[in-house]
Amino acid sequence: MNSDLNPRSRWVVGIDAGGTRTRAVLADADAGDGRVLGEGVAGPGNALTVPAPELADHLAQAVASAVPQAGRARVAAVVGGFAGAARAPEEEPGRARARAALTAALNRLGIGTGAVEVYSDIEAAFAGAPGQPADGLALVAGTGAVAARIEGRVLVATSGGDGWLLGDDGGGFWIGREAARAALRAADGRGEPTALTAMVGQALGIPDRVLPLGGSGSDDSGWAPAPRAAYRAYLLPAVMDRPPVRLADLAPLVPRAAARKDAVAAAVLGEAAAHLAATVAALGPRPGETLVVTGGLLAPKGPLLAPLTERLCDPDLTITPVPDGRAGAVALARLLVTDR
């Protein structure tokens, strides 16, 4: 908590509730300097997959850490950007669940403002771009991948976002699954040697004795037949015993291997970027239009930011990476105060 708080200022709270964690930010309602007055972090906040009581608990925990108890009456507006929620149609179940959980959390904390709004995580991320644009495109690539057209700060069309089973091509799950598949193909001779074989094996706890010689930085070119068979025998149950979406945990291995000039890993990243570019192209981008990108793969310095930018040079989009939806949620909360 920032110790230098203006005792007369009004406050706003912006919430970024994602599939991994929920983050709340306290800011001055009238000062747009980006200064954070308080922050809180809690568990997952996906409005469709987290049970309602647990979602309310996570929201309450994050907001309680961000907003000091003595000043909670000064909160003028709260905006949450939720994975699994959308602002239209009005009856969309994720939005209704998010609003109910957020209302319950605020009531529990004694934050009684009537200025409370729920957005999708992609709408909140879009609003975090410089100047808080109202119209344009957004692309989120984290565990999943979805693009959206935003008009008047409201999502009006999407491309992708079909979940790990049916889509999300180019997202973290897709990349992690490709890493495991590349390792298996290399192990039985269908694919090219790759450092991913040893890296995936170590990440899944496969014994060192059946990994390629040379450790996680090597390819599998010197591998003997018996360890190859043993590797597959260990890897398959290691993957099958975990929830399928946990394959996304393997995604960070791919840019690490690509940085070591591993051709197989580089090809996976290139294909992922092509999938994301196609997801954006499905929305009919216009030359010069704003494209806000975020998520672990596309945030500033994300591994897919450069290859995606290369593939989207025609049409010439204004690509703006943002770290997450927190700044956008704060900006939307300030606009809510202004509108009221």
N, C-alpha and C positions, 0 to 999 in steps of 0.2 A: 504494500500500500504506500502510495506517495504521501509523504508527511507534510507536504506544502499544499494543502487543499484550500481553495477559496471558500470560506464559510458561507458566502452568499450565493454561490453559483448553483445552477441547476445541473443535474447529472443525467446522463443516458447510459444505458447498458446495451452492448452488442454481443450477441452469442453466435458462435460458430459450432454447430452440433453435427459432428461427422460420424462416420462409421467406426472410428477408432477412439475418439475422445471428444469431450465437450469443453469448449473454452469460452469464458466470459470476460469482457473488457468493460471497465468503467471509464467514462470520459466526460469532459465538460460539455454541456449541451450547446454552449454558444461559442466555444473556441475550437476552430477547425485546425489546430496546429499539430494534430496527430499524437499529442502527448497522452500517454496512458496513465490513469490515476490509480488503477487497481486491476488485478487479473486473478482469475481462478480457473482451475482445470479439474475435470472429473472424467468419469467413464463415458462409453459410447453414447451417441445421441441420435442415431438413425430412427426416424419417427415410425418406420414400418417394421423394423426388426427388433427393436428394444422394447420389452414389455412396459406398459404404461406406468406402473408404479416405479419401476427401475429408472425409466426415463425422467420422471419427476424428481427422483432422488438425485440423479446426476446433475440436472439443471439447478436444483437447490444448492447442491454442494459447490458448483462452479460459481454461481452468483453470490453465495454467501462469502466466498473467499475474495471476490472482487469488490464487494460493496460493504463498507463498515456498518455495523448494526446501528450505530448512533446516527447515521446519515441516510438511512434508507427512505425516509419520508421525502428526501430531496430528489429522488429519481423521477424524472419527468416522462421518460419513455423507455420502452424495452423492445428490441427487435431481435428475433432469432432467425438465423438461416439454418435450416435443417436438411440433412440428407433424408431422402424419402418423403419430402413434403413439396407441395407446389401451391401457388396462390390461385390457380384456376384449373379445373372448375372448382367452384366454392365447396362442393360436397366431396372433394378429393379426400380419401381417408387418411392419408399421411398428414395432411395439413390439419385436419380435425384433431388427430391424436396429439400432434405437436402443440397445438393451441391449448388443449385441455391440460397437458402435462406442464406447460409453461405457466398457465394460470394457477395450477395447484402449487407449483414451486414458489411463485411470487407471493401467494397468499400465506404460505408457510413462513416466509421470511418477513412478512409485514410490509411488503412493497405494494402499495395500493393504487398505483397509477392506472388510469383507464387507457393510456396510450400504449397499447401492446399490439405488436403485429408479427405475423409469421411469414417468412419467405422460404423458398427452397435454398439449398446451399449454393446452387449455381447463380441464382439471382443476387444473393448476398455477395458472392465473389465478384460478380460483374460490377456492382455498385462500388467496389473498392478501388477501381481504376482511378487515376488522376482526373479530377474534374467531376467525378461521380456521373458518368454518362447515363442517359436514360434509354438509349437505343443502340443495338449492335449485336454482336455474337459473343458467346462464351464457350469455353471448352474446359472441362474438368477431366484430368487423367490421374487417378490415384489407383486404388484397387480396381475400380471400374473405369469406364470412359463414356462420356456423354457430351454432346454439343447442344447448344440452345440458341434460339433467336429471342432477343429481349426487345420489347417495345413498351415504352412508358414504364420501365423498370419491372415489367411483368413478363414472365416466360410465356411465349405464344406458340413455339414449335420446338421440337427436339429431334435429334438424330442420335441413334445409339442408346446407351444406357439400359440395355436389355438384361443385364445381370451376367454373372460368370457362366451360367449354363448355356445361355442362348446367344450371348454377344459380348459386349465390352471389349471388342478387338482393339489391341494396342494398349490396354490398361495393364495394371500391375499383375492381376491374375493371369492374363494372357501371356505376359512376358515370363512370369514364373513358371507357368506350365510349359512354355517353349524351352525354358532352361532344362527342366526335367526331361522333356522329350529329346532334346539334343544329347543329354547325357546317356539316355537309354539307346539312342541310335548309334552313338559312338561306341557304346559297350558291346553291342552285338554286330558291329561292322557295317550297319546301314548308313551311318553318317560319318562326317569328317572328325578327326581328332580335335578335341577342344578342352581348354582348361576348365570348362563348366563341369566336366565329369567329376573331377576331384573336388571342386568347390561345392557342387550340389551334394556330393557324397558326405563331405564334412558337415555341411549344414544340416543334414538329415541324420547324423550320428552313425554313419556307416564306418565300421572298423578300418583303421589305417592300413591294415594288412591287405585289404582287397581294393584299395584305391590305386590309381595309376602311380607309377614310380615318379618321385620328384616332388610330391606334395601338391598343394592347391594351386600353385602357379604354373604347373606343367600341363601339357596335353597328355593324351593316352597312347601316343605312338609306340611306346615300349611296353605295352601291357601284354601279359601272358594270358592264354585262353582260360585257365582255371579261375584267376581273379576276376576276369570279365564276367563269367557266369555267376560267381559269388556276389559280385557287385549288383547285378540285376536282382538276385534273390533277396538281397537286403533292401534295395531301393524301393521295389514295388510295394511291399507291406508298409514301409516307412511312410509312403505317400498315402496309401489306402487307409491307414489307421487314423488319419487326421481329417478334419473337415476339408472338403475339396478347396474351399476358398483360401485355405492356408497356403496353397501354392504361391499366393502372392508374396509370401515371406521370402521366396527365392528370387524375386525380381531384382533386388539391389545387386545380386551377384553378376548380372549381365553387363551393366555398365562398367563394373570393376574388371571383368574379363576383357571387355572391349578396349578399355584403357591400356591393357597389356598387349594390344594388337591381335587379339584372338578373332579370327575371321568369322567363326560361327556366331559368337556373341555380337559382333558388329552387324552381321546380317539380321539377327533378331531385332536389334534396335532399329535398323533401317526399315524393316517390315512393319514394326510397331508404329513408327512415324508415318508410314504410308497409310496405315489403317486410320490413324487419327486425322490425317489430311482428308481422307475420303469421308469421314464422319462430318467434318466441317463443310466440305463441298456439297453434301446433300442438302444443306440449308440455303444454297444459292447465294454465297457471299458476293458483296458488291465491291468494286474497286475503292480502296481507301477506307473501307468500313473498319470500325474498331473490333478487334478480337481479343477478349480478355481470356488468358489461359492461367490455370492454376492446378493444384494437386501435386503430389510428390514427384511426378515425372515432368511437370511443366512449370512449376514455380521457378522463381529466379534461380539460375544455375542448375535447373533440373536437367537430367540426361537427354531428354527428348526435345528440349526447347530449340536447340540449334538445328537438328535435322528436320523438325516440323517447319521451322521458319523457312528453310530452303525449299520445302515442297509447297509452301503457300505464297510464293513470290508472285504468282499469277492466279487470281487477282492480287493486286498489291494491297494486302491488309495491314492495318496498324496493329501489330501484335504487342500486347501489354501483359507481361506476367505479374501476378500478384501472389503473395505467399499463401493466403487462405481467405476465409470470409469474414474475419473479425473486423477489419477496417471498413468493409462494406456494410456490415450490420450496424456499426456505429454511425456511419454516414446516413443510413436509412432511418435510424432512430432520431438523428438530428432533424432530418426532413419531416419526420412525424411531429416533432415538437413545433417546427415552423408552421406546418399545415394547421395545427390546432390553435 
